[in-house]
Amino acid sequence: ERMAQLRVADSLTEIFGIFKRCNKYIDETEPWILAKDEAKADRLSTVLYNLVEGICIGASLLEPYMPQTAEKIAVQLNTKLRDFGQLETFGLYESGKRVTDKPEILFARLDMKEVEKKDEEMAAAMAAAREKEVRHDVMAHVYAYGKAAPSAAGIIHLGATSCYVTDNADLILYREGLRELRKGLLALLGNLAKFARQYADTPTLGYTHYQPAQLVTVGKRAALWMQDFLADLEELDFVLGNLKFLGCRGTTGTEASFMELFEGDGAKIDEMNRKIAGEFGFEKTFAVCGQTYPRKVDSRILNCLSAMAQSACRMANDIRLLQHDRQVEEPFEKNQIGSSAMAYKRNPMRCERICSLSRYLMADAMNAPMTASVQWLERTLDDSANRRISMPEGFLCADAILRLCRNVTDGLHVNEKIVDRTCREYLPFIATENLMMEGVKRGGDRQELHERIRVLSQEAGRNVKELGLPNNLIDLMAADPAFSMTREELSAHLDPAAYIGRCPEQVEEFLTSQIDPVLKQYASALDRGNTELKV
């Protein structure tokens, strides 16, 4: 009946239904249990005979479709395939025959992952060969998919453009890339938060114009770095939160092809695009577009990546400057060699690499606005070659920078003795305002004391810079009767902690109110560990 209607697949389903019924018969009769009881030997013989007879009938029906397999079944049962006239009679298998002693598996269980892998490899090879011939990547894959699914070949890519494939795929990749970078940013903020808390009240010399200024703390400086990276995280979340899908919009974004396909039903077109976007995890599509999604999106993304590079470069440069003074040092492994010639050196090569890559990424980000600015009318193709390089390289570079930053901040070392010594070297100058106020309290004239401090400070500076002597400003002020204070009384004002202002409170407030909530919200992203570098 099925074959009379040329329903080949349905007829095969009916035939395999016989084999399925045999499987069910085995489950129902449990011959392995019957075999353990001699009293049920006759029942076992009946069960096995019925199974062999059913398989013989199924194999004979299968012969027109799978002749070789059907013949193999007959050989293993030590019988011959039957003609159609014999198939209505049950019990033709000769009793007492012995089936094969060496059964062969006819339908081996397939590893679907392996099958899919081979299918993908074959499809990729076919698409590559086709692309070489037609010079069009999307149409090459359309051809390969058509070969893999012949019944669908006539409708694959119907109403679509190349940008339906490539632009939507790019948007998916960019979204996933941004999510990965967010994990890196969060891990970096976690490292810096730990560092800032540890050194929140450790006084250190502050610098403006890279000249000694008022004291700050080591932790406060790290908070400044964190504030930059937090701004980058906020910008990244904004970009992610506003990322839209292109959908399937046609050659110039008018959806004209789909008006034809859906017979003018615009609601169906909108629903189609909602379903396509939803399938890939996007909530919105662009309200209007040309053939492509707006290239301003690329500009926004690379600007976000560039912002991370700016923050990273700023932090790395600070560490390089501080390492020059041996106050702070990036990680340096036990057997690491700093220089092939100067064995004593500890070059800040990690931070130098961060700065180098950051410059590259900041320059790379210029590609996107230049490309966005020259998109003619509904689209032009001079964006493609540039985007295929600038966008993925931007993501790769940003990822490398964040990995380096995490590595550095995970092992950033503070030489506290040198930090303290540097503070105390400049502390007499820093304390002069407090000392002047104390002198006024003791009856001195503010203007006269200011002038004396100016003169004595220059003398102490000459002693340090020209004669290589220690800073003796306190000794000079103790010897000046205008101040009316002994050296001990003056030195009592030289506690570095008295000159760091509200640094510890600022650090804790910043961490508690801004950093901790973010780290708590994305706590799972902090489990990635820190990167081991290949130098």
Steps between C-alpha positions, in 0.01 A plus 500: 500500500777747593706412192195530276484861614879537451536574873839334533589648839166388645541148368844475661347619825250212479777246438712622787185479710535120472851515646380733777223251584764227522694714747185551705430124485845438652423742783163332561618137497842549665672199336811546714289412803333207325846359420575464872201268563512152336128463556441787258718365219203446268381858559853626426506306172167652397616852582825464306321344202246784489782755508692332215183469293412868555850611405490284183178669391639847578824431312309376192290818497817708538675345198373746233632794704814358661589183308845451647384543858202270443730230358733529801204443733397188308854357505528549876167319550612219266205543265400666173295810438136435409300627207190709555268204453648330805483799735137444598584162655651487850712196593701428185836505682619139521497382860828377645725717288796669666573869452856631454760467777662829391232768496577829329367839616299638210386834644779624724419777746641823359684768695290799392770747599744321273242491220428871538870575504556312174196666344634843596844416361349380172275805476790735576718337234217518246435867584870586471522339158185675386619839628821462301284457193232767552694749721207546740519360852131499587386351169765231538345394830149523356617253235647266762184511713296427189705189433458390862123559492386463136130536583570844649748615235237696313404723793829546687587873517164593347445875539826540691828676429858422592475753781213306652760228564817698569365804685279302735787257564733792576254647749479166680879475511542856624244445775677185620838672473381792713369258760840333518675834538258591780617191688860616460417850621321364805790272588738796467281714728500215750881496506524876539235511774702253707818703441332832584360372828836358603680830443215746568691674782859451378640854444691561178634805324249654259609657172361779286683581175705198611649721769471422874174632643280426804483148641232255391473126573589199288140383523361839393711488185359155421150643552572752224587213266185316602285803435617501139431129455161536666410766244605254228275233651207741504564591136526133403170423673339791317624371164382148579164621627435697182625245248229420244464227238477563126249227421400426141435832327576446132737663256443862601325455832150542355389136549355511150580133431306395806203715405487277191554176692244585770254652256523849646454395863735737690403350836643165390826669403525665841424170671763324287765750606396475865534124484838514327632750753355305792654176379843660538427671830434855381204697626495769231578558135589831338188702419644599163811393311650469157643171384727483807471587865625857564880506507474747788461183708857399412619846594324479836650156570857592408470823699406285800804278443719806454379635835623181669837545331520859622438394860744211477772716347457764770534240777794325336685827446453591867646165602794546263577841651474365855713197414770741384512627860471142632184592694270256320595208274308277263531122557847358440540125511774318687698393192395785273779681311454875462776567250734290290786743574421656839421209728389721790215666311128457567336657199122567526441302181139409584400863542703596194304242303171637633598849381613369163179307434289786632648740247417249228140464616445873532626543145297203376183662638539777243407254224136479605409872489684542172306205356166616643548845352533375140208257475333618182121506487352155577843331514844471344749216517812692596420424864537124472874445467575760767247362748622143457836611638433794732208352696639154588849640562347762728333229708813283508713796603259606775494146634882486506519836680253392769683170549825687549337745741358216704839333512673819615243594764489147638868523597565874530768548768542806724846562645367661817839597641588693185154658490543615861854626440385700197220653708735601776754645258244756381294522819685806642390701194146361518474582873608865464144637502422321826833614645427859398164491678667360811755784486218757484344340807830562677491871419663506156396720204338299222654700215848496655479126565383438141804687370738315730356163387545601136865591554581197718320261261714618209812453708396149601417426136847608391654276765304202361542568128844655475687358799327163524422554869185388686208742526596720800208745492394406855852570630504839324159596646604386850804728478286800390369700800196615299332160558569468873501118478757230572581223254297255708199730499526544125546124439182427694313638201660250256252210522405404141154383612418858598532617139287248304173684557194279457667243274407191708140614535477586131630157400261314727204711392582446133540125544189460715265715295617433145734205460367242747141508363626439147728214607217346700260528208740317270669277760512199267725691258769532768576128496706507180838519668785709370690457180832325471707681241720357231795738479 
